[in-house]
Amino acid sequence: MFQVKDLSFKYKNNENNVLKNISFDIYEGEIFGFLGPSGAGKSTTQKIIIKILEDYQGQIHYKGKNLSDYHQEFFEDIGVSFEMPIHFSKMTALENIKFFQNLYKQKADIETLMKRVGLWEDKDKMVAEYSKGMKIRLNIVRALLNSPNMLFLDEPTNGLDPSNSKILKDLIKEFRNSGGTVFITSHIMSDIDQLCDRVAFIVNGEIKEIDSPRNLKIRYGERNIKVEYKENNQIIEKKFAMEKIGDNEEFLKTIKEKDIETIHSGETTLEDIFIKVTGVTLNEEQ
Ligand SMILES: Nc1ncnc2c1ncn2[C@@H]1O[C@H](COP(=O)(O)OP(=O)(O)OP(=O)(O)O)[C@@H](O)[C@H]1O
């Protein structure tokens, strides 16, 4: 869908490039996660590939054609949902959606979309009366109202409770399963893990890793077994390498002789990988 090659970018008032020769592809029909610490260059990249920022160096192709050769037809083909929802607060939700839909040639069915995100019953409420979660869901409806082929989502589940977050994630997966392509940024690693086919990590304007969450876990995984046992009224934790565990005398002795509380195999999470690749913890981030 997208081919980005040797992309560099510098803001006019900055001395150095904020993007330094980055290359990546987004395949048709995948959910591609773009992750990295604050200030790494995620928004800048997103703004360039949706044609908000120009004057970049490098080549970007969308569906095989140079991005700079696209005009209005590009915006007809994509849907965008930024982190901060912007709506006309003195208009109803439905009026807002109709207003924005009129800007496009291709139109999705508004009722189906609003029902899908649980907003149809509140369609005649002023947006000013909407909660934050309702505004975020309305924002997704806006991103989909022209039946786009490609969706750009910036922190789509941020600020949503678990049930609304699930509605949104299911919607994103349905979009992908029906052939759509998604570019997504998020700080919520469990959501990224559930949603993304592949992820890229960007640090300081450079791409450090691109792979599927599964492959990253295999590559960065520690593959160990954690055993907790009780001794002298204390809980002791020990880790053993998974490899040749059946020959590991200390492990065998421990499970034979100790008062075992728990045994877990060590699954590396995407959050652990984020920390390893970027050197930044997500708490520092927020
Ligand atoms: N309009 C601008 N003018 C000058 N510098 C900018 C501008 N916007 C962003 N920057 C700088 O470019 C770098 C990359 O910023 P960018 O917003 O792309 O990061 P990000 O990864 O999206 O961060 P966050 O997760 O906080 O949104 C930062 O150093 C930032 O200060």
Boltz pocket constraint, residues with backbone or C-beta under 6 A from the ligand:
constraints:
  - pocket:
      binder: B
      contacts: [[A, 11], [A, 13], [A, 14], [A, 18], [A, 36], [A, 37], [A, 38], [A, 39], [A, 40], [A, 41], [A, 42], [A, 43], [A, 44], [A, 45]]
      max_distance: 6.0
